[in-house]
């Protein structure tokens, strides 16, 4: 079952009914599996690799030899899946940039809190030494 390896409903939706061209189905599945495993690697490098994969896949679909697709509807279906994948990659990049922004803000707030706490502890120590 092609959607079994994918965890997201969007990925399953893209792969649904795509048995007419297994090589493209496999490539979509591989890209989705890579998207699900990005937590272990550098996100920027992975994002760049995914964008490159999407570009290569788009070129493969657009430059397919006559007869590769059974008809124009099949080609249009794969192009629609590719557009959905591109949209998901863009959305993922936007969400990750928002997460990084909020993480940075939280880290700055944490640093300020630690400095305030250290200052109050220093003041308390000075007061105890003076007494």
Secondary structure as GFF3:
##gff-version 3
##sequence-region A 1 131
A	DSSP	three_ten_helix	2	5	.	.	.	ID=ss1
A	DSSP	alpha_helix	9	15	.	.	.	ID=ss2
A	DSSP	three_ten_helix	19	21	.	.	.	ID=ss3
A	DSSP	alpha_helix	22	36	.	.	.	ID=ss4
A	DSSP	three_ten_helix	38	40	.	.	.	ID=ss5
A	DSSP	alpha_helix	43	62	.	.	.	ID=ss6
A	DSSP	alpha_helix	72	130	.	.	.	ID=ss7
###
